Amino acid sequence: MRGAEVVVEGVGKAFGRISALREVSLKVAPGEAIAITGPSGSGKSTLLALIGGLEQPDSGEVLIDGRPLWHGRDLARERRELVGFVFQSHLLLGTLSARANVEVPLIGAGMHRAQRRARALELLDRVGLDERAEHVPAQLSGGERQRVAVARALANEPRLLLADEPTGALDSATSERVLDLLFELRDRLGMTMLVVSYDSAIGARADRTVTLVDGQIRSDGTSAPADGSPPSISRASDVGTQDRTGR
């Protein structure tokens, strides 16, 4: 699998009278893992939502593999086939088993029932939950529920994984296991990954860290190393200047 290239060009977004982002530009290379950090209200989740097609920018463009996200594309299909989402809250359906929750995205893809079941069991095995496949969320621990959410995000083999505070509701030991899983899967599958988090451990594992403050990118992690050698290709990025507040 080749990860998706993400380019954000001069993007602005406001919610009513609150400006979340302004003239934000960022380039993420295929297969790169980016940590997005910053204080509450800095625009981190808004940026992730714009990249994932959950919000439409007021200005500028988001391009995935060189194609504008909001022009001439079937967004529902693009999200289903291209993007996987993991949120702080696992958002599992409480009446469905872990297996059935992982199958949900595959229903929209038109996959046959037997194929859906096999795919879901394969993914649950990959995240270490094959023996918990028929348990409903209430019978799982917080870390297990989040691992089911990761398996569901991978159901359609996304080339872009977007995770918004994936360890925010977990204790430190469970957080470390979930992070191990996310980065192991990124390395194995080659997908591009953007993770919003306050957790410094994510920044330490990512290829680079983008820091947002008051809707501005204060740092994009592309500075030359202290030894004077040039940044690697995977750290190449184009970044604009922003100066509005946001969420």
DODO-745096 format. One record per residue (C-alpha): residue in three letters; z, y, x; residue number from 1. Coordinates in pm, whole numbers. Layout:
N
+------+--------+--------+--------+-----+
! code !      w !      v !      u ! pos !
+------+--------+--------+--------+-----+
!  ALA !      Z !      Y !      X ! NUM !
...
+------+--------+--------+--------+-----+
//
This chain:
247
+------+--------+--------+--------+-----+
! code !      w !      v !      u ! pos !
+------+--------+--------+--------+-----+
!  MET !      0 !      0 !      0 !   1 !
!  ARG !    -81 !    351 !    118 !   2 !
!  GLY !    160 !    621 !     10 !   3 !
!  ALA !     36 !    923 !   -182 !   4 !
!  GLU !    -21 !   1258 !    -15 !   5 !
!  VAL !    161 !   1542 !   -191 !   6 !
!  VAL !     63 !   1907 !   -154 !   7 !
!  VAL !    244 !   2190 !   -332 !   8 !
!  GLU !     52 !   2517 !   -310 !   9 !
!  GLY !    216 !   2850 !   -401 !  10 !
!  VAL !    404 !   2704 !   -697 !  11 !
!  GLY !    617 !   2924 !   -923 !  12 !
!  LYS !    834 !   2815 !  -1215 !  13 !
!  ALA !   1067 !   3004 !  -1449 !  14 !
!  PHE !   1283 !   2895 !  -1740 !  15 !
!  GLY !   1309 !   3190 !  -1974 !  16 !
!  ARG !   1434 !   3479 !  -1762 !  17 !
!  ILE !   1559 !   3249 !  -1485 !  18 !
!  SER !   1315 !   3203 !  -1199 !  19 !
!  ALA !   1353 !   2859 !  -1048 !  20 !
!  LEU !   1084 !   2861 !   -777 !  21 !
!  ARG !    837 !   3115 !   -646 !  22 !
!  GLU !    540 !   3066 !   -416 !  23 !
!  VAL !    671 !   2731 !   -292 !  24 !
!  SER !    434 !   2544 !    -63 !  25 !
!  LEU !    496 !   2205 !     93 !  26 !
!  LYS !    291 !   1919 !    232 !  27 !
!  VAL !    413 !   1560 !    241 !  28 !
!  ALA !    211 !   1307 !    438 !  29 !
!  PRO !    133 !    960 !    297 !  30 !
!  GLY !    427 !    727 !    353 !  31 !
!  GLU !    665 !   1006 !    457 !  32 !
!  ALA !   1028 !   1004 !    341 !  33 !
!  ILE !   1160 !   1354 !    264 !  34 !
!  ALA !   1517 !   1453 !    184 !  35 !
!  ILE !   1544 !   1766 !    -33 !  36 !
!  THR !   1881 !   1934 !     -1 !  37 !
!  GLY !   2050 !   2259 !    -94 !  38 !
!  PRO !   2328 !   2397 !   -313 !  39 !
!  SER !   2340 !   2360 !   -689 !  40 !
!  GLY !   2090 !   2591 !   -857 !  41 !
!  SER !   1853 !   2608 !   -562 !  42 !
!  GLY !   1552 !   2453 !   -739 !  43 !
!  LYS !   1564 !   2100 !   -596 !  44 !
!  SER !   1533 !   1911 !   -923 !  45 !
!  THR !   1274 !   2157 !  -1052 !  46 !
!  LEU !   1057 !   2094 !   -747 !  47 !
!  LEU !   1084 !   1718 !   -797 !  48 !
!  ALA !    997 !   1753 !  -1167 !  49 !
!  LEU !    687 !   1957 !  -1082 !  50 !
!  ILE !    570 !   1700 !   -827 !  51 !
!  GLY !    625 !   1420 !  -1078 !  52 !
!  GLY !    440 !   1596 !  -1358 !  53 !
!  LEU !    750 !   1629 !  -1576 !  54 !
!  GLU !    721 !   2009 !  -1569 !  55 !
!  GLN !    412 !   2227 !  -1544 !  56 !
!  PRO !    412 !   2512 !  -1289 !  57 !
!  ASP !    368 !   2868 !  -1412 !  58 !
!  SER !    157 !   2943 !  -1105 !  59 !
!  GLY !     15 !   2754 !   -811 !  60 !
!  GLU !    -85 !   2390 !   -799 !  61 !
!  VAL !     49 !   2045 !   -723 !  62 !
!  LEU !   -209 !   1811 !   -570 !  63 !
!  ILE !   -173 !   1437 !   -536 !  64 !
!  ASP !   -421 !   1283 !   -292 !  65 !
!  GLY !   -618 !   1608 !   -298 !  66 !
!  ARG !   -656 !   1623 !   -678 !  67 !
!  PRO !   -479 !   1886 !   -894 !  68 !
!  LEU !   -211 !   1722 !  -1106 !  69 !
!  TRP !   -260 !   1938 !  -1416 !  70 !
!  HIS !   -639 !   1960 !  -1434 !  71 !
!  GLY !   -854 !   1682 !  -1579 !  72 !
!  ARG !   -594 !   1408 !  -1537 !  73 !
!  ASP !   -422 !   1182 !  -1790 !  74 !
!  LEU !    -64 !   1266 !  -1691 !  75 !
!  ALA !    101 !    983 !  -1882 !  76 !
!  ARG !   -125 !    734 !  -1713 !  77 !
!  GLU !    -85 !    900 !  -1371 !  78 !
!  ARG !    294 !    885 !  -1396 !  79 !
!  ARG !    283 !    523 !  -1508 !  80 !
!  GLU !     47 !    410 !  -1233 !  81 !
!  LEU !    130 !    642 !   -946 !  82 !
!  VAL !    492 !    760 !   -968 !  83 !
!  GLY !    827 !    584 !   -984 !  84 !
!  PHE !   1139 !    777 !  -1087 !  85 !
!  VAL !   1505 !    710 !  -1003 !  86 !
!  PHE !   1770 !    944 !  -1145 !  87 !
!  GLN !   2143 !    993 !  -1094 !  88 !
!  SER !   2201 !    832 !  -1433 !  89 !
!  HIS !   2031 !    494 !  -1443 !  90 !
!  LEU !   1894 !    558 !  -1795 !  91 !
!  LEU !   1881 !    187 !  -1876 !  92 !
!  LEU !   1847 !     75 !  -2237 !  93 !
!  GLY !   2188 !    -64 !  -2326 !  94 !
!  THR !   2071 !   -336 !  -2563 !  95 !
!  LEU !   1820 !   -483 !  -2319 !  96 !
!  SER !   1887 !   -719 !  -2030 !  97 !
!  ALA !   1822 !   -612 !  -1672 !  98 !
!  ARG !   1497 !   -809 !  -1683 !  99 !
!  ALA !   1383 !   -648 !  -2007 ! 100 !
!  ASN !   1463 !   -300 !  -1873 ! 101 !
!  VAL !   1242 !   -362 !  -1570 ! 102 !
!  GLU !    966 !   -485 !  -1801 ! 103 !
!  VAL !    956 !   -161 !  -2006 ! 104 !
!  PRO !    704 !     28 !  -1783 ! 105 !
!  LEU !    484 !   -281 !  -1774 ! 106 !
!  ILE !    446 !   -282 !  -2152 ! 107 !
!  GLY !    271 !     56 !  -2135 ! 108 !
!  ALA !     47 !    -84 !  -1863 ! 109 !
!  GLY !    -74 !   -353 !  -2100 ! 110 !
!  MET !     52 !   -645 !  -1891 ! 111 !
!  HIS !     78 !   -983 !  -2061 ! 112 !
!  ARG !    431 !  -1095 !  -2156 ! 113 !
!  ALA !    445 !  -1384 !  -1910 ! 114 !
!  GLN !    320 !  -1161 !  -1628 ! 115 !
!  ARG !    577 !   -893 !  -1717 ! 116 !
!  ARG !    857 !  -1144 !  -1702 ! 117 !
!  ALA !    744 !  -1283 !  -1366 ! 118 !
!  ARG !    705 !   -933 !  -1220 ! 119 !
!  ALA !   1049 !   -824 !  -1343 ! 120 !
!  LEU !   1218 !  -1133 !  -1200 ! 121 !
!  GLU !   1039 !  -1081 !   -868 ! 122 !
!  LEU !   1165 !   -722 !   -848 ! 123 !
!  LEU !   1520 !   -813 !   -946 ! 124 !
!  ASP !   1519 !  -1075 !   -672 ! 125 !
!  ARG !   1394 !   -808 !   -430 ! 126 !
!  VAL !   1693 !   -585 !   -513 ! 127 !
!  GLY !   1938 !   -877 !   -501 ! 128 !
!  LEU !   1997 !   -915 !   -875 ! 129 !
!  ASP !   1802 !  -1230 !   -962 ! 130 !
!  GLU !   2122 !  -1398 !  -1085 ! 131 !
!  ARG !   2202 !  -1100 !  -1311 ! 132 !
!  ALA !   1861 !  -1079 !  -1477 ! 133 !
!  GLU !   1985 !  -1161 !  -1828 ! 134 !
!  HIS !   2292 !   -935 !  -1818 ! 135 !
!  VAL !   2291 !   -614 !  -2020 ! 136 !
!  PRO !   2394 !   -287 !  -1846 ! 137 !
!  ALA !   2752 !   -302 !  -1976 ! 138 !
!  GLN !   2796 !   -628 !  -1785 ! 139 !
!  LEU !   2681 !   -475 !  -1456 ! 140 !
!  SER !   2860 !   -255 !  -1204 ! 141 !
!  GLY !   2746 !    100 !  -1135 ! 142 !
!  GLY !   2569 !     -6 !   -819 ! 143 !
!  GLU !   2401 !   -298 !   -994 ! 144 !
!  ARG !   2277 !    -71 !  -1274 ! 145 !
!  GLN !   2128 !    166 !  -1018 ! 146 !
!  ARG !   1957 !   -125 !   -843 ! 147 !
!  VAL !   1804 !   -226 !  -1177 ! 148 !
!  ALA !   1681 !    135 !  -1207 ! 149 !
!  VAL !   1520 !    107 !   -863 ! 150 !
!  ALA !   1352 !   -221 !   -963 ! 151 !
!  ARG !   1222 !    -56 !  -1281 ! 152 !
!  ALA !   1086 !    238 !  -1077 ! 153 !
!  LEU !    890 !    -10 !   -863 ! 154 !
!  ALA !    751 !   -209 !  -1157 ! 155 !
!  ASN !    403 !    -57 !  -1141 ! 156 !
!  GLU !    390 !    -51 !   -761 ! 157 !
!  PRO !    406 !    329 !   -733 ! 158 !
!  ARG !    266 !    502 !   -429 ! 159 !
!  LEU !    512 !    790 !   -479 ! 160 !
!  LEU !    884 !    741 !   -543 ! 161 !
!  LEU !   1088 !   1040 !   -664 ! 162 !
!  ALA !   1465 !   1003 !   -663 ! 163 !
!  ASP !   1695 !   1274 !   -802 ! 164 !
!  GLU !   2054 !   1226 !   -682 ! 165 !
!  PRO !   2019 !    844 !   -686 ! 166 !
!  THR !   2368 !    796 !   -537 ! 167 !
!  GLY !   2542 !   1092 !   -702 ! 168 !
!  ALA !   2748 !    880 !   -942 ! 169 !
!  LEU !   2834 !    604 !   -694 ! 170 !
!  ASP !   3119 !    549 !   -448 ! 171 !
!  SER !   3043 !    572 !    -78 ! 172 !
!  ALA !   3010 !    198 !    -13 ! 173 !
!  THR !   2779 !    145 !   -311 ! 174 !
!  SER !   2582 !    457 !   -217 ! 175 !
!  GLU !   2516 !    313 !    127 ! 176 !
!  ARG !   2386 !    -13 !    -23 ! 177 !
!  VAL !   2153 !    174 !   -259 ! 178 !
!  LEU !   2026 !    389 !     29 ! 179 !
!  ASP !   1970 !     78 !    240 ! 180 !
!  LEU !   1763 !    -62 !    -46 ! 181 !
!  LEU !   1555 !    253 !    -99 ! 182 !
!  PHE !   1464 !    298 !    267 ! 183 !
!  GLU !   1406 !    -74 !    323 ! 184 !
!  LEU !   1161 !    -75 !     30 ! 185 !
!  ARG !    994 !    243 !    157 ! 186 !
!  ASP !    944 !     83 !    498 ! 187 !
!  ARG !    818 !   -243 !    350 ! 188 !
!  LEU !    587 !    -97 !     83 ! 189 !
!  GLY !    466 !    217 !    262 ! 190 !
!  MET !    518 !    446 !    -37 ! 191 !
!  THR !    583 !    818 !     -6 ! 192 !
!  MET !    942 !    902 !   -103 ! 193 !
!  LEU !   1114 !   1230 !   -193 ! 194 !
!  VAL !   1489 !   1219 !   -248 ! 195 !
!  VAL !   1698 !   1507 !   -385 ! 196 !
!  SER !   2058 !   1479 !   -272 ! 197 !
!  TYR !   2370 !   1647 !   -141 ! 198 !
!  ASP !   2439 !   1331 !     62 ! 199 !
!  SER !   2397 !   1403 !    434 ! 200 !
!  ALA !   2340 !   1030 !    495 ! 201 !
!  ILE !   2003 !   1058 !    321 ! 202 !
!  GLY !   1896 !   1343 !    547 ! 203 !
!  ALA !   1990 !   1136 !    851 ! 204 !
!  ARG !   1762 !    853 !    737 ! 205 !
!  ALA !   1468 !   1061 !    616 ! 206 !
!  ASP !   1170 !   1156 !    832 ! 207 !
!  ARG !   1263 !   1519 !    773 ! 208 !
!  THR !   1476 !   1738 !    550 ! 209 !
!  VAL !   1359 !   2026 !    330 ! 210 !
!  THR !   1636 !   2273 !    246 ! 211 !
!  LEU !   1617 !   2494 !    -63 ! 212 !
!  VAL !   1844 !   2795 !   -118 ! 213 !
!  ASP !   1805 !   3021 !   -422 ! 214 !
!  GLY !   1456 !   2886 !   -487 ! 215 !
!  GLN !   1347 !   2942 !   -129 ! 216 !
!  ILE !   1256 !   2683 !    131 ! 217 !
!  ARG !   1484 !   2787 !    414 ! 218 !
!  SER !   1387 !   2495 !    635 ! 219 !
!  ASP !   1122 !   2226 !    609 ! 220 !
!  GLY !   1217 !   2012 !    906 ! 221 !
!  THR !    894 !   2067 !   1098 ! 222 !
!  SER !   1031 !   2262 !   1395 ! 223 !
!  ALA !    940 !   2129 !   1736 ! 224 !
!  PRO !   1204 !   1901 !   1890 ! 225 !
!  ALA !   1449 !   2049 !   2137 ! 226 !
!  ASP !   1270 !   1877 !   2427 ! 227 !
!  GLY !    962 !   2089 !   2358 ! 228 !
!  SER !    738 !   1804 !   2246 ! 229 !
!  PRO !    521 !   1871 !   1939 ! 230 !
!  PRO !    626 !   1743 !   1596 ! 231 !
!  SER !    484 !   1406 !   1494 ! 232 !
!  ILE !    197 !   1392 !   1248 ! 233 !
!  SER !    430 !   1256 !    979 ! 234 !
!  ARG !    631 !   1576 !   1002 ! 235 !
!  ALA !    338 !   1810 !    946 ! 236 !
!  SER !    393 !   2051 !    658 ! 237 !
!  ASP !    274 !   2384 !    522 ! 238 !
!  VAL !    551 !   2596 !    379 ! 239 !
!  GLY !    545 !   2929 !    202 ! 240 !
!  THR !    815 !   3187 !    142 ! 241 !
!  GLN !   1017 !   3199 !   -176 ! 242 !
!  ASP !   1280 !   3444 !   -302 ! 243 !
!  ARG !   1390 !   3367 !   -658 ! 244 !
!  THR !   1690 !   3185 !   -789 ! 245 !
!  GLY !   1651 !   2856 !   -969 ! 246 !
!  ARG !   1812 !   2533 !  -1074 ! 247 !
+------+--------+--------+--------+-----+
//
